[in-house]
């Protein structure tokens, strides 16, 4: 009798196990769909891109946590083909933070993909000190740009002027949405500096 009961329990367990697995599978959320790769602009005229760009909006990030306004970047071409980067912003107490970095193109001279580092030069051999700087949107006049990385973790909207016409900004947001960026995460940057 005990043997029959054991067999019966085993048969019951084997019958219930697939049902339990189906129930667990039904409760497990589906894996998120893989997003298409981030698309850059076709080519970048680096000398034309040089100069001052004002940050209009960004995805919040840890390295800009103290910046509250007047964030800008100045790009200066170097004789070795690299680009000097000087980022600055104003903090809550009114002081200015400056960060000096270096950018290098990845690929040909028209590549819109760059790598940038703000760590000291003696650490430049470490891959982790370099970050993607991909120009993913840029108007024909080189006045309004969007910069990101391969994983959509970062996003900056940059302009040659501290203000962007709403129509141009909204059109850029539509293009970024088409590239699967969550533009609701964008944080607008206060600009009170003149263009001088």
N, C-alpha and C positions, 0 to 999 in steps of 0.2 A: 504494500500500500504506500509506504514511504517512497519507494522507487518510482511508482506511478505519479505520485504528487510532485516529485522532483522533476520528472520529465514534463509534466503538465506546466509547471512554473517556467521551465526553460523554454518550452514552446511559446508560452504567453509572452515571456520576456523578448524572445526573438521576433514575435509579431508586433510588439509595442515599440521596439527600438526604431524601426524605420519611420513610424509615425512621429516619434519624438524628434528624430532628425529632421523630418519635414517641417515640424512646427518650429524648431530652432532656426532652420534655414529661412522660413517665412518671416521670423522676427529680426533676422540680421539685415541691416540696411544694405542696399546695393552699393557696390563700390562706385565712387564718383567717376563720371566719364572723364577720360583724359582730354585735356584741352589741346587745341592745336598749338603748334609752336608759335612763339612770339615772332612777329614779322617786323623787320627793320625797314627803314626807307631804302630805296635801291642803291643810292650812293651818297656820300657826304663830301662836300668841298671843305676840307678842314680849315684852310686859311680864311675862308668866308665865315666860318663858324666862330672864329676867334673873337674876343672882346667880352663885353659884359652882358650877362643874362640875369634877369630878375626871376626869383622863384614866385610863381603865381599860386601854385598848389602842390601838395605832396601827399603821399601815403605817410602817415606818422611812422617814425623810426627812432631807435634808441640813440643814434649818434647826433640827432638834431633835437634832442629832448629839451635842451636849455634855450633853444632859439624861439623867440616870440614874435619877431618882426624883422623886416628889412634884410631878408636872406637873399644873397646874390652870389654869383660865380663869375670870376674873371678868368678867361682862357688866353694863354699866351704861347704861341708856337716857339719851340726851341730849335736850335740849329741841328740837333741830332734827330729831328723828326718827332720828338715827343712833345707833349703839351704840358705847360705848367698850369696848375689849377689853384686858384685862390678863392676859397669859399669864406664868406663872412656873414654874420647875423648879429642882431641885437638881442640881448637877454632881458629878463624881467627887471633887473636892477639898472638897466640903461647902458651897461657895458657892451663891448663888442667882442665876439669870438671870431678868430681867424684860423683857418686850417689850410695849410699849404700842401698840395699834393702833386702827383705826376700822372699823366695819362699817356697810354700808348695804343696805337691802332692795332687791331688784330686783322691781319690780312693785307690786301692791297691798299694803296694810298687813297682810294675812294671808299674804303670800308666804313660803314656807319657803326661798326662794333669796336669799342675801345675797352681797355682795362685801366682802372684807376686805383691808385694807392695813396693813402695819407700817412702811412707808417714811415719811419725813418728809412733812408735809402739802404742802409746796411741790412735791413730786413727784407729787401725786395726779392730775394731768392725764395722766400716762403710764398707758396701759392695762396695761402689764406689771407694775405694782406692785400691782395688784388681783388677788385670787384668789377662786375660788368657795368658798362656805361654804354647802353645801346640806344641810338637815336631811332625811335620808332615812328615819329611823326615830325614833319618839318614843312612849313609852308615854303613856297617858291622864293619868297623874298628873304628867307632866313630871319624871320621876326618872331615866330611862335613855334616852340618845339615841345616834344614829349620824350622823356628819357626813362628807360626801364632796364630790366635785366632779363635773363633767359627764363626765370621762374615766376615772373610777375610779383615778386616780393616787394619791389620798390617801384615808385612811379613819381616823376617830377614833371610839372608843367612849367616851362620857362619862356620868358618873353624878353625882348630887347627893351621894353618899356615897363614901368611899374604897374601899369594898368592894361588890361586887355578888353577890347570891345566884347560885350556879352554874346553877340552873334558868333564871333570867331571862337570864343571859349566854348560855347554850346556845341558848335560844329566839331571842335576837337574832341569833346566828351563823347559825342556820337561815334566818332571814329575809334576812340579807345574802347567803348562798349563793344563795337564790332570785333575788336581784338580780344574780347573776353576779360577786360579789366573791370573790376568792381569799382566804378567811379564814385559810388556812395562813400567809399573810404577816403576819398580825397579831402584834405584839410586845406582851406584857403589860407594864404600867407598875407599878413598885413604888410603893406609897403608904404612907408611914409617918407622915403628918401626921394630926392630929386634925381633926374637922370644925369646930373653933372658928375 
